[in-house]
Amino acid sequence: MTKTVKLSATGVEDEVLKKFKQLVIARYGALRGYMGKALTEAMMLWINKEESEVKEKGEGNG
């Protein structure tokens, strides 16, 4: 089982959060119980993108 932690949305622009919530509801049909799932997916996509870019930059230095 994966450990979960509460995440405070401080620093997120209101319009970004509003659009994110709308899309969560459009995809899953509800916000409750699915926002964390969508946030985790979004974070993993960002992490993978950043790791790829860091790796590419590192390969160019050799």
PADREN-656387 format. One record per atom (N, C-alpha, C, O, CB): residue number from 1; chain; atom name; x, y, z. Coordinates in Angstrom, 3 decimals. Glycine has a CB too. Example, Ala and Ser with C-alpha at 12.3 -4.5 7.8 and 13.67 -1.06 7.14 Angstrom:
BEGIN
> 1 A N 13.190 -5.690 7.800
> 1 A CA 12.300 -4.500 7.800
> 1 A C 13.200 -3.300 7.800
> 1 A O 14.236 -3.319 8.465
> 1 A CB 11.308 -4.473 9.046
> 2 A N 12.850 -2.250 7.080
> 2 A CA 13.670 -1.060 7.140
> 2 A C 12.900 0.030 7.870
> 2 A O 13.409 1.138 8.039
> 2 A CB 14.084 -0.598 5.725
***
This chain:
BEGIN
> 1 A N 0.844 -1.183 0.000
> 1 A CA 0.000 0.000 0.000
> 1 A C 0.888 1.244 0.000
> 1 A O 1.898 1.288 0.702
> 1 A CB -0.960 -0.001 1.224
> 2 A N 0.516 2.242 -0.777
> 2 A CA 1.275 3.476 -0.880
> 2 A C 0.866 4.426 0.231
> 2 A O -0.320 4.589 0.519
> 2 A CB 1.072 4.129 -2.255
> 3 A N 1.850 5.048 0.848
> 3 A CA 1.579 6.037 1.884
> 3 A C 1.153 7.342 1.224
> 3 A O 1.764 7.766 0.243
> 3 A CB 2.824 6.255 2.789
> 4 A N 0.121 7.979 1.746
> 4 A CA -0.327 9.264 1.221
> 4 A C -0.150 10.334 2.285
> 4 A O -0.210 10.050 3.481
> 4 A CB -1.802 9.192 0.758
> 5 A N 0.067 11.559 1.845
> 5 A CA 0.186 12.694 2.748
> 5 A C -0.739 13.795 2.249
> 5 A O -1.036 13.876 1.057
> 5 A CB 1.663 13.195 2.843
> 6 A N -1.184 14.629 3.153
> 6 A CA -2.029 15.752 2.765
> 6 A C -1.160 16.812 2.113
> 6 A O -0.030 17.052 2.538
> 6 A CB -2.791 16.335 3.987
> 7 A N -1.700 17.447 1.071
> 7 A CA -0.972 18.465 0.332
> 7 A C -1.751 19.761 0.381
> 7 A O -2.926 19.802 0.016
> 7 A CB -0.724 18.027 -1.127
> 8 A N -1.108 20.807 0.825
> 8 A CA -1.736 22.118 0.842
> 8 A C -1.522 22.767 -0.518
> 8 A O -0.407 22.760 -1.040
> 8 A CB -1.163 23.008 1.987
> 9 A N -2.563 23.318 -1.087
> 9 A CA -2.493 23.913 -2.424
> 9 A C -2.067 25.379 -2.383
> 9 A O -2.430 26.147 -3.274
> 9 A CB -3.841 23.792 -3.118
> 10 A N -1.321 25.772 -1.390
> 10 A CA -0.874 27.159 -1.321
> 10 A C 0.068 27.452 -2.470
> 10 A O 0.881 26.609 -2.849
> 10 A CB -0.189 27.451 0.023
> 11 A N -0.042 28.628 -3.014
> 11 A CA 0.836 29.043 -4.092
> 11 A C 0.335 28.650 -5.477
> 11 A O 0.970 28.989 -6.476
> 11 A CB 2.186 28.468 -3.876
> 12 A N -0.786 27.945 -5.557
> 12 A CA -1.354 27.589 -6.851
> 12 A C -2.309 28.702 -7.268
> 12 A O -3.184 29.106 -6.502
> 12 A CB -2.087 26.204 -6.793
> 13 A N -2.132 29.188 -8.481
> 13 A CA -3.008 30.252 -8.973
> 13 A C -4.454 29.765 -9.001
> 13 A O -4.727 28.619 -9.355
> 13 A CB -2.567 30.719 -10.382
> 14 A N -5.366 30.641 -8.627
> 14 A CA -6.781 30.282 -8.544
> 14 A C -7.315 29.704 -9.847
> 14 A O -8.020 28.694 -9.831
> 14 A CB -7.598 31.490 -8.158
> 15 A N -6.991 30.327 -10.971
> 15 A CA -7.507 29.860 -12.256
> 15 A C -6.951 28.488 -12.626
> 15 A O -7.656 27.672 -13.219
> 15 A CB -7.176 30.864 -13.350
> 16 A N -5.692 28.233 -12.282
> 16 A CA -5.084 26.934 -12.559
> 16 A C -5.783 25.854 -11.744
> 16 A O -6.126 24.795 -12.269
> 16 A CB -3.569 26.956 -12.246
> 17 A N -5.990 26.125 -10.461
> 17 A CA -6.662 25.159 -9.593
> 17 A C -8.104 24.933 -10.034
> 17 A O -8.585 23.800 -10.028
> 17 A CB -6.627 25.635 -8.139
> 18 A N -8.790 26.000 -10.414
> 18 A CA -10.175 25.893 -10.874
> 18 A C -10.259 25.005 -12.119
> 18 A O -11.111 24.119 -12.186
> 18 A CB -10.756 27.294 -11.173
> 19 A N -9.386 25.232 -13.100
> 19 A CA -9.381 24.438 -14.330
> 19 A C -9.024 22.979 -14.031
> 19 A O -9.614 22.060 -14.600
> 19 A CB -8.387 25.033 -15.351
> 20 A N -8.045 22.773 -13.130
> 20 A CA -7.645 21.428 -12.750
> 20 A C -8.830 20.673 -12.157
> 20 A O -9.090 19.529 -12.527
> 20 A CB -6.479 21.471 -11.750
> 21 A N -9.545 21.312 -11.240
> 21 A CA -10.706 20.691 -10.608
> 21 A C -11.788 20.363 -11.633
> 21 A O -12.399 19.297 -11.572
> 21 A CB -11.273 21.609 -9.525
> 22 A N -12.026 21.275 -12.575
> 22 A CA -13.020 21.033 -13.620
> 22 A C -12.652 19.803 -14.443
> 22 A O -13.513 18.990 -14.776
> 22 A CB -13.151 22.260 -14.532
> 23 A N -11.367 19.673 -14.769
> 23 A CA -10.925 18.540 -15.567
> 23 A C -10.966 17.230 -14.787
> 23 A O -11.244 16.176 -15.360
> 23 A CB -9.527 18.786 -16.078
> 24 A N -10.692 17.288 -13.486
> 24 A CA -10.813 16.093 -12.649
> 24 A C -12.259 15.607 -12.659
> 24 A O -12.522 14.415 -12.816
> 24 A CB -10.345 16.384 -11.195
> 25 A N -13.186 16.534 -12.492
> 25 A CA -14.608 16.180 -12.503
> 25 A C -15.023 15.657 -13.869
> 25 A O -15.791 14.698 -13.953
> 25 A CB -15.469 17.392 -12.119
> 26 A N -14.526 16.271 -14.944
> 26 A CA -14.868 15.819 -16.299
> 26 A C -14.358 14.397 -16.547
> 26 A O -15.032 13.600 -17.199
> 26 A CB -14.281 16.783 -17.352
> 27 A N -13.180 14.086 -16.033
> 27 A CA -12.599 12.756 -16.277
> 27 A C -13.193 11.682 -15.377
> 27 A O -13.517 10.588 -15.841
> 27 A CB -11.098 12.802 -16.078
> 28 A N -13.337 11.991 -14.081
> 28 A CA -13.736 10.978 -13.112
> 28 A C -15.192 11.072 -12.668
> 28 A O -15.713 10.137 -12.060
> 28 A CB -12.861 11.070 -11.921
> 29 A N -15.851 12.184 -12.964
> 29 A CA -17.244 12.344 -12.575
> 29 A C -17.439 12.904 -11.179
> 29 A O -18.570 13.156 -10.764
> 29 A CB -17.934 11.042 -12.673
> 30 A N -16.356 13.100 -10.452
> 30 A CA -16.414 13.641 -9.091
> 30 A C -15.049 14.214 -8.731
> 30 A O -14.034 13.868 -9.333
> 30 A CB -16.844 12.543 -8.062
> 31 A N -15.047 15.075 -7.763
> 31 A CA -13.788 15.647 -7.294
> 31 A C -13.281 14.877 -6.082
> 31 A O -12.106 14.520 -5.999
> 31 A CB -13.963 17.140 -6.949
> 32 A N -14.181 14.632 -5.156
> 32 A CA -13.806 13.938 -3.924
> 32 A C -13.292 12.524 -4.222
> 32 A O -13.944 11.728 -4.897
> 32 A CB -15.007 13.875 -2.962
> 33 A N -12.130 12.256 -3.705
> 33 A CA -11.527 10.954 -3.899
> 33 A C -10.685 10.835 -5.158
> 33 A O -9.921 9.881 -5.304
> 33 A CB -12.583 9.931 -3.925
> 34 A N -10.815 11.789 -6.066
> 34 A CA -10.087 11.707 -7.328
> 34 A C -9.061 12.826 -7.511
> 34 A O -8.173 12.711 -8.355
> 34 A CB -11.060 11.732 -8.469
> 35 A N -9.169 13.886 -6.747
> 35 A CA -8.221 14.984 -6.910
> 35 A C -6.801 14.524 -6.577
> 35 A O -5.854 14.884 -7.275
> 35 A CB -8.620 16.176 -6.020
> 36 A N -6.654 13.749 -5.537
> 36 A CA -5.334 13.227 -5.176
> 36 A C -4.769 12.330 -6.253
> 36 A O -3.574 12.369 -6.546
> 36 A CB -5.407 12.470 -3.872
> 37 A N -5.633 11.524 -6.838
> 37 A CA -5.212 10.637 -7.925
> 37 A C -4.706 11.467 -9.104
> 37 A O -3.653 11.172 -9.670
> 37 A CB -6.381 9.717 -8.368
> 38 A N -5.455 12.499 -9.469
> 38 A CA -5.078 13.354 -10.593
> 38 A C -3.815 14.157 -10.281
> 38 A O -2.961 14.330 -11.151
> 38 A CB -6.228 14.301 -10.946
> 39 A N -3.691 14.644 -9.052
> 39 A CA -2.482 15.378 -8.656
> 39 A C -1.260 14.471 -8.710
> 39 A O -0.194 14.891 -9.162
> 39 A CB -2.643 15.965 -7.240
> 40 A N -1.404 13.241 -8.256
> 40 A CA -0.299 12.290 -8.294
> 40 A C 0.114 12.030 -9.738
> 40 A O 1.303 12.003 -10.055
> 40 A CB -0.689 10.970 -7.597
> 41 A N -0.872 11.839 -10.611
> 41 A CA -0.577 11.605 -12.024
> 41 A C 0.141 12.813 -12.635
> 41 A O 1.117 12.650 -13.367
> 41 A CB -1.876 11.305 -12.802
> 42 A N -0.340 14.018 -12.335
> 42 A CA 0.276 15.237 -12.866
> 42 A C 1.710 15.399 -12.352
> 42 A O 2.606 15.777 -13.107
> 42 A CB -0.564 16.471 -12.485
> 43 A N 1.917 15.115 -11.084
> 43 A CA 3.255 15.223 -10.512
> 43 A C 4.210 14.212 -11.124
> 43 A O 5.367 14.533 -11.397
> 43 A CB 3.200 15.034 -9.007
> 44 A N 3.727 12.982 -11.342
> 44 A CA 4.578 11.954 -11.935
> 44 A C 4.962 12.328 -13.368
> 44 A O 6.101 12.114 -13.782
> 44 A CB 3.867 10.591 -11.913
> 45 A N 4.020 12.881 -14.117
> 45 A CA 4.328 13.341 -15.474
> 45 A C 5.394 14.429 -15.443
> 45 A O 6.321 14.410 -16.254
> 45 A CB 3.058 13.862 -16.171
> 46 A N 5.274 15.372 -14.522
> 46 A CA 6.245 16.457 -14.399
> 46 A C 7.608 15.917 -13.974
> 46 A O 8.634 16.317 -14.523
> 46 A CB 5.751 17.508 -13.390
> 47 A N 7.621 15.021 -13.009
> 47 A CA 8.880 14.417 -12.541
> 47 A C 9.575 13.696 -13.691
> 47 A O 10.775 13.875 -13.901
> 47 A CB 8.619 13.431 -11.368
> 48 A N 8.836 12.889 -14.430
> 48 A CA 9.419 12.156 -15.552
> 48 A C 9.992 13.106 -16.603
> 48 A O 11.072 12.861 -17.140
> 48 A CB 8.371 11.244 -16.189
> 49 A N 9.273 14.184 -16.894
> 49 A CA 9.739 15.182 -17.862
> 49 A C 11.026 15.834 -17.380
> 49 A O 11.990 15.947 -18.138
> 49 A CB 8.661 16.252 -18.100
> 50 A N 11.045 16.258 -16.137
> 50 A CA 12.224 16.928 -15.584
> 50 A C 13.421 15.987 -15.523
> 50 A O 14.538 16.389 -15.849
> 50 A CB 11.919 17.473 -14.190
> 51 A N 13.205 14.750 -15.112
> 51 A CA 14.302 13.781 -15.046
> 51 A C 14.885 13.524 -16.429
> 51 A O 16.099 13.382 -16.577
> 51 A CB 13.818 12.464 -14.426
> 52 A N 14.019 13.463 -17.445
> 52 A CA 14.496 13.270 -18.819
> 52 A C 15.343 14.445 -19.270
> 52 A O 16.383 14.259 -19.903
> 52 A CB 13.318 13.078 -19.777
> 53 A N 14.902 15.660 -18.946
> 53 A CA 15.655 16.851 -19.336
> 53 A C 16.996 16.921 -18.619
> 53 A O 18.001 17.302 -19.218
> 53 A CB 14.845 18.109 -19.046
> 54 A N 17.017 16.559 -17.350
> 54 A CA 18.268 16.563 -16.590
> 54 A C 19.220 15.526 -17.171
> 54 A O 20.416 15.783 -17.314
> 54 A CB 18.005 16.280 -15.086
> 55 A N 18.691 14.367 -17.500
> 55 A CA 19.503 13.299 -18.070
> 55 A C 20.083 13.725 -19.419
> 55 A O 21.258 13.480 -19.692
> 55 A CB 18.669 12.016 -18.226
> 56 A N 19.270 14.357 -20.261
> 56 A CA 19.721 14.831 -21.567
> 56 A C 20.829 15.874 -21.414
> 56 A O 21.807 15.847 -22.161
> 56 A CB 18.543 15.420 -22.359
> 57 A N 20.689 16.775 -20.471
> 57 A CA 21.709 17.798 -20.239
> 57 A C 23.006 17.138 -19.761
> 57 A O 24.098 17.546 -20.159
> 57 A CB 21.213 18.845 -19.200
> 58 A N 22.883 16.128 -18.915
> 58 A CA 24.062 15.421 -18.398
> 58 A C 24.787 14.668 -19.486
> 58 A O 26.016 14.612 -19.484
> 58 A CB 23.665 14.462 -17.298
> 59 A N 24.056 14.090 -20.411
> 59 A CA 24.664 13.346 -21.513
> 59 A C 25.381 14.273 -22.470
> 59 A O 26.342 13.867 -23.124
> 59 A CB 23.612 12.543 -22.261
> 60 A N 24.930 15.509 -22.564
> 60 A CA 25.573 16.474 -23.459
> 60 A C 26.878 17.005 -22.922
> 60 A O 27.673 17.569 -23.673
> 60 A CB 24.655 17.617 -23.722
> 61 A N 27.117 16.834 -21.623
> 61 A CA 28.350 17.344 -20.997
> 61 A C 29.511 16.378 -21.124
> 61 A O 30.647 16.763 -20.846
> 61 A CB 28.108 17.641 -19.532
> 62 A N 29.276 15.145 -21.531
> 62 A CA 30.320 14.127 -21.539
> 62 A C 31.019 14.101 -22.805
> 62 A O 31.935 13.300 -22.988
> 62 A CB 29.784 12.796 -21.258
***
